[in-house]
Amino acid sequence: MPYKELSDLPNSVRDHLPIHAQEIYQAAYNNAWDEYGHDEERAHRVAWSAVKKKYEKDESSGQWQAK
C-alpha cells in the first residue's frame, strides 16, 4: 500500500537512507504502486532503482550518499 509519510517507510529504508533519498523512494514507490496494479514487490524494486539513480552506497561506511 502507498506510503503517506516518511515515517511509514520500511525500517530498511528509514534507517539507511538520507531524507531526500527517502522522499525519492516514497514518490517512486507510490507511483509504481498505482501504475503496476498494486504489485508491492515491483513497487519496491522501482523505488530502489529510483534511489540508485541519485544515490550510491559507500561500501566502506555502508552509508548512502548523493552521487
N, CA, C and O atoms as CSV, one atom per row, in Angstrom:
chain,resi,resn,atom,element,x,y,z
A,1,MET,N,N,0.831,-1.179,0.000
A,1,MET,CA,C,0.000,0.000,0.000
A,1,MET,C,C,0.876,1.243,0.000
A,1,MET,O,O,2.009,1.192,0.478
A,2,PRO,N,N,0.385,2.341,-0.518
A,2,PRO,CA,C,1.197,3.563,-0.617
A,2,PRO,C,C,1.619,4.086,0.760
A,2,PRO,O,O,0.964,3.853,1.776
A,3,TYR,N,N,2.733,4.793,0.741
A,3,TYR,CA,C,3.258,5.380,1.978
A,3,TYR,C,C,2.854,6.849,2.037
A,3,TYR,O,O,3.220,7.633,1.161
A,4,LYS,N,N,2.097,7.223,3.074
A,4,LYS,CA,C,1.634,8.603,3.218
A,4,LYS,C,C,2.703,9.495,3.826
A,4,LYS,O,O,2.819,10.667,3.466
A,5,GLU,N,N,3.477,8.948,4.736
A,5,GLU,CA,C,4.506,9.708,5.446
A,5,GLU,C,C,5.836,8.965,5.368
A,5,GLU,O,O,5.864,7.746,5.201
A,6,LEU,N,N,6.931,9.698,5.490
A,6,LEU,CA,C,8.242,9.052,5.509
A,6,LEU,C,C,8.348,8.082,6.686
A,6,LEU,O,O,9.035,7.065,6.596
A,7,SER,N,N,7.683,8.392,7.763
A,7,SER,CA,C,7.721,7.515,8.940
A,7,SER,C,C,7.034,6.175,8.681
A,7,SER,O,O,7.205,5.235,9.458
A,8,ASP,N,N,6.262,6.078,7.603
A,8,ASP,CA,C,5.596,4.826,7.243
A,8,ASP,C,C,6.492,3.896,6.434
A,8,ASP,O,O,6.170,2.721,6.255
A,9,LEU,N,N,7.613,4.418,5.946
A,9,LEU,CA,C,8.506,3.604,5.125
A,9,LEU,C,C,9.085,2.451,5.931
A,9,LEU,O,O,9.166,2.523,7.157
A,10,PRO,N,N,9.490,1.380,5.237
A,10,PRO,CA,C,10.115,0.260,5.959
A,10,PRO,C,C,11.381,0.711,6.689
A,10,PRO,O,O,12.051,1.655,6.271
A,11,ASN,N,N,11.691,0.025,7.781
A,11,ASN,CA,C,12.890,0.352,8.553
A,11,ASN,C,C,14.140,0.306,7.698
A,11,ASN,O,O,15.048,1.117,7.886
A,12,SER,N,N,14.203,-0.630,6.759
A,12,SER,CA,C,15.393,-0.757,5.907
A,12,SER,C,C,15.625,0.494,5.071
A,12,SER,O,O,16.756,0.768,4.668
A,13,VAL,N,N,14.586,1.243,4.811
A,13,VAL,CA,C,14.703,2.499,4.064
A,13,VAL,C,C,14.991,3.646,5.032
A,13,VAL,O,O,15.945,4.398,4.837
A,14,ARG,N,N,14.179,3.780,6.063
A,14,ARG,CA,C,14.331,4.883,7.022
A,14,ARG,C,C,15.663,4.861,7.742
A,14,ARG,O,O,16.248,5.915,7.993
A,15,ASP,N,N,16.146,3.687,8.077
A,15,ASP,CA,C,17.357,3.584,8.884
A,15,ASP,C,C,18.645,3.785,8.091
A,15,ASP,O,O,19.707,3.985,8.680
A,16,HIS,N,N,18.563,3.734,6.762
A,16,HIS,CA,C,19.788,3.761,5.968
A,16,HIS,C,C,19.876,4.889,4.949
A,16,HIS,O,O,20.972,5.253,4.524
A,17,LEU,N,N,18.739,5.443,4.553
A,17,LEU,CA,C,18.771,6.470,3.507
A,17,LEU,C,C,18.624,7.869,4.092
A,17,LEU,O,O,17.886,8.068,5.057
A,18,PRO,N,N,19.332,8.846,3.504
A,18,PRO,CA,C,19.113,10.243,3.900
A,18,PRO,C,C,17.671,10.663,3.571
A,18,PRO,O,O,17.006,10.005,2.771
A,19,ILE,N,N,17.200,11.724,4.167
A,19,ILE,CA,C,15.820,12.183,3.988
A,19,ILE,C,C,15.457,12.357,2.512
A,19,ILE,O,O,14.405,11.887,2.078
A,20,HIS,N,N,16.309,13.021,1.743
A,20,HIS,CA,C,15.994,13.238,0.326
A,20,HIS,C,C,15.832,11.915,-0.417
A,20,HIS,O,O,14.943,11.784,-1.258
A,21,ALA,N,N,16.667,10.952,-0.119
A,21,ALA,CA,C,16.554,9.636,-0.754
A,21,ALA,C,C,15.264,8.940,-0.309
A,21,ALA,O,O,14.646,8.223,-1.095
A,22,GLN,N,N,14.864,9.142,0.922
A,22,GLN,CA,C,13.592,8.586,1.394
A,22,GLN,C,C,12.422,9.196,0.629
A,22,GLN,O,O,11.463,8.503,0.289
A,23,GLU,N,N,12.511,10.493,0.361
A,23,GLU,CA,C,11.456,11.166,-0.403
A,23,GLU,C,C,11.380,10.606,-1.828
A,23,GLU,O,O,10.291,10.403,-2.363
A,24,ILE,N,N,12.537,10.360,-2.430
A,24,ILE,CA,C,12.578,9.757,-3.768
A,24,ILE,C,C,11.943,8.371,-3.712
A,24,ILE,O,O,11.120,8.025,-4.560
A,25,TYR,N,N,12.324,7.589,-2.719
A,25,TYR,CA,C,11.787,6.233,-2.563
A,25,TYR,C,C,10.268,6.277,-2.441
A,25,TYR,O,O,9.562,5.539,-3.130
A,26,GLN,N,N,9.774,7.134,-1.572
A,26,GLN,CA,C,8.340,7.233,-1.326
A,26,GLN,C,C,7.581,7.594,-2.602
A,26,GLN,O,O,6.580,6.956,-2.928
A,27,ALA,N,N,8.043,8.600,-3.315
A,27,ALA,CA,C,7.358,9.037,-4.532
A,27,ALA,C,C,7.381,7.946,-5.603
A,27,ALA,O,O,6.366,7.682,-6.249
A,28,ALA,N,N,8.532,7.319,-5.787
A,28,ALA,CA,C,8.646,6.272,-6.804
A,28,ALA,C,C,7.787,5.064,-6.436
A,28,ALA,O,O,7.108,4.495,-7.292
A,29,TYR,N,N,7.819,4.679,-5.174
A,29,TYR,CA,C,7.006,3.544,-4.726
A,29,TYR,C,C,5.522,3.821,-4.965
A,29,TYR,O,O,4.814,2.992,-5.538
A,30,ASN,N,N,5.063,4.981,-4.527
A,30,ASN,CA,C,3.640,5.300,-4.656
A,30,ASN,C,C,3.199,5.345,-6.117
A,30,ASN,O,O,2.110,4.879,-6.453
A,31,ASN,N,N,4.040,5.904,-6.983
A,31,ASN,CA,C,3.702,5.933,-8.406
A,31,ASN,C,C,3.668,4.526,-8.990
A,31,ASN,O,O,2.756,4.188,-9.744
A,32,ALA,N,N,4.652,3.710,-8.649
A,32,ALA,CA,C,4.707,2.342,-9.168
A,32,ALA,C,C,3.546,1.516,-8.624
A,32,ALA,O,O,3.003,0.671,-9.335
A,33,TRP,N,N,3.170,1.748,-7.393
A,33,TRP,CA,C,2.045,1.035,-6.786
A,33,TRP,C,C,0.789,1.222,-7.640
A,33,TRP,O,O,0.069,0.266,-7.926
A,34,ASP,N,N,0.546,2.455,-8.034
A,34,ASP,CA,C,-0.626,2.749,-8.874
A,34,ASP,C,C,-0.439,2.219,-10.295
A,34,ASP,O,O,-1.345,1.613,-10.867
A,35,GLU,N,N,0.730,2.451,-10.848
A,35,GLU,CA,C,0.981,2.101,-12.253
A,35,GLU,C,C,0.960,0.599,-12.505
A,35,GLU,O,O,0.505,0.157,-13.560
A,36,TYR,N,N,1.438,-0.178,-11.569
A,36,TYR,CA,C,1.566,-1.623,-11.778
A,36,TYR,C,C,0.529,-2.431,-11.006
A,36,TYR,O,O,0.782,-3.573,-10.622
A,37,GLY,N,N,-0.621,-1.842,-10.784
A,37,GLY,CA,C,-1.738,-2.592,-10.217
A,37,GLY,C,C,-1.512,-3.128,-8.820
A,37,GLY,O,O,-1.884,-4.261,-8.512
A,38,HIS,N,N,-0.902,-2.314,-7.975
A,38,HIS,CA,C,-0.701,-2.637,-6.557
A,38,HIS,C,C,0.214,-3.838,-6.350
A,38,HIS,O,O,0.030,-4.621,-5.418
A,39,ASP,N,N,1.197,-3.970,-7.226
A,39,ASP,CA,C,2.207,-5.024,-7.109
A,39,ASP,C,C,3.304,-4.514,-6.169
A,39,ASP,O,O,4.188,-3.762,-6.580
A,40,GLU,N,N,3.233,-4.935,-4.908
A,40,GLU,CA,C,4.130,-4.400,-3.882
A,40,GLU,C,C,5.600,-4.696,-4.183
A,40,GLU,O,O,6.444,-3.809,-4.059
A,41,GLU,N,N,5.908,-5.911,-4.572
A,41,GLU,CA,C,7.295,-6.282,-4.842
A,41,GLU,C,C,7.876,-5.431,-5.977
A,41,GLU,O,O,9.004,-4.945,-5.893
A,42,ARG,N,N,7.097,-5.265,-7.018
A,42,ARG,CA,C,7.559,-4.458,-8.148
A,42,ARG,C,C,7.729,-2.995,-7.747
A,42,ARG,O,O,8.681,-2.339,-8.170
A,43,ALA,N,N,6.819,-2.491,-6.941
A,43,ALA,CA,C,6.902,-1.102,-6.491
A,43,ALA,C,C,8.177,-0.868,-5.676
A,43,ALA,O,O,8.813,0.178,-5.802
A,44,HIS,N,N,8.549,-1.844,-4.839
A,44,HIS,CA,C,9.797,-1.713,-4.078
A,44,HIS,C,C,11.005,-1.715,-5.011
A,44,HIS,O,O,11.942,-0.942,-4.810
A,45,ARG,N,N,10.991,-2.572,-6.024
A,45,ARG,CA,C,12.112,-2.609,-6.976
A,45,ARG,C,C,12.238,-1.282,-7.720
A,45,ARG,O,O,13.342,-0.768,-7.901
A,46,VAL,N,N,11.117,-0.735,-8.144
A,46,VAL,CA,C,11.116,0.553,-8.843
A,46,VAL,C,C,11.647,1.652,-7.924
A,46,VAL,O,O,12.438,2.495,-8.347
A,47,ALA,N,N,11.214,1.637,-6.679
A,47,ALA,CA,C,11.640,2.661,-5.716
A,47,ALA,C,C,13.144,2.601,-5.479
A,47,ALA,O,O,13.809,3.637,-5.472
A,48,TRP,N,N,13.691,1.399,-5.283
A,48,TRP,CA,C,15.138,1.281,-5.075
A,48,TRP,C,C,15.893,1.716,-6.319
A,48,TRP,O,O,16.948,2.343,-6.217
A,49,SER,N,N,15.371,1.396,-7.478
A,49,SER,CA,C,16.015,1.804,-8.727
A,49,SER,C,C,16.071,3.335,-8.821
A,49,SER,O,O,17.082,3.900,-9.237
A,50,ALA,N,N,14.985,3.992,-8.432
A,50,ALA,CA,C,14.945,5.460,-8.463
A,50,ALA,C,C,15.974,6.050,-7.507
A,50,ALA,O,O,16.650,7.021,-7.848
A,51,VAL,N,N,16.098,5.477,-6.326
A,51,VAL,CA,C,17.081,5.957,-5.348
A,51,VAL,C,C,18.494,5.801,-5.904
A,51,VAL,O,O,19.323,6.702,-5.776
A,52,LYS,N,N,18.760,4.654,-6.521
A,52,LYS,CA,C,20.106,4.361,-7.018
A,52,LYS,C,C,20.526,5.241,-8.186
A,52,LYS,O,O,21.706,5.274,-8.536
A,53,LYS,N,N,19.587,5.954,-8.792
A,53,LYS,CA,C,19.939,6.899,-9.859
A,53,LYS,C,C,20.608,8.148,-9.285
A,53,LYS,O,O,21.410,8.794,-9.959
A,54,LYS,N,N,20.277,8.481,-8.043
A,54,LYS,CA,C,20.801,9.707,-7.419
A,54,LYS,C,C,21.741,9.449,-6.249
A,54,LYS,O,O,22.506,10.331,-5.858
A,55,TYR,N,N,21.686,8.250,-5.692
A,55,TYR,CA,C,22.477,7.921,-4.507
A,55,TYR,C,C,23.243,6.624,-4.731
A,55,TYR,O,O,22.855,5.773,-5.533
A,56,GLU,N,N,24.343,6.504,-3.995
A,56,GLU,CA,C,25.119,5.272,-4.037
A,56,GLU,C,C,25.540,4.927,-2.615
A,56,GLU,O,O,25.674,5.799,-1.757
A,57,LYS,N,N,25.743,3.641,-2.391
A,57,LYS,CA,C,26.133,3.182,-1.070
A,57,LYS,C,C,27.648,3.131,-0.991
A,57,LYS,O,O,28.303,2.500,-1.820
A,58,ASP,N,N,28.192,3.791,0.000
A,58,ASP,CA,C,29.625,3.755,0.241
A,58,ASP,C,C,29.930,2.415,0.909
A,58,ASP,O,O,29.488,2.151,2.027
A,59,GLU,N,N,30.682,1.585,0.216
A,59,GLU,CA,C,30.942,0.234,0.706
A,59,GLU,C,C,31.765,0.214,1.997
A,59,GLU,O,O,31.617,-0.701,2.807
A,60,SER,N,N,32.612,1.195,2.191
A,60,SER,CA,C,33.437,1.186,3.403
A,60,SER,C,C,32.639,1.586,4.642
A,60,SER,O,O,32.838,1.022,5.718
A,61,SER,N,N,31.739,2.556,4.492
A,61,SER,CA,C,30.972,3.013,5.657
A,61,SER,C,C,29.562,2.423,5.703
A,61,SER,O,O,28.932,2.380,6.760
A,62,GLY,N,N,29.074,1.968,4.546
A,62,GLY,CA,C,27.720,1.436,4.484
A,62,GLY,C,C,26.654,2.507,4.400
A,62,GLY,O,O,25.463,2.196,4.406
A,63,GLN,N,N,27.064,3.772,4.321
A,63,GLN,CA,C,26.132,4.888,4.252
A,63,GLN,C,C,25.792,5.235,2.801
A,63,GLN,O,O,26.636,5.128,1.911
A,64,TRP,N,N,24.550,5.650,2.579
A,64,TRP,CA,C,24.146,6.103,1.256
A,64,TRP,C,C,24.461,7.582,1.133
A,64,TRP,O,O,24.242,8.356,2.065
A,65,GLN,N,N,24.988,7.973,-0.046
A,65,GLN,CA,C,25.347,9.378,-0.267
A,65,GLN,C,C,24.992,9.760,-1.699
A,65,GLN,O,O,24.914,8.912,-2.588
A,66,ALA,N,N,24.779,11.051,-1.899
A,66,ALA,CA,C,24.453,11.549,-3.240
A,66,ALA,C,C,25.624,11.292,-4.173
A,66,ALA,O,O,26.788,11.384,-3.783
A,67,LYS,N,N,25.289,10.970,-5.408
A,67,LYS,CA,C,26.345,10.728,-6.414
A,67,LYS,C,C,26.992,12.030,-6.829
A,67,LYS,O,O,27.897,12.031,-7.663
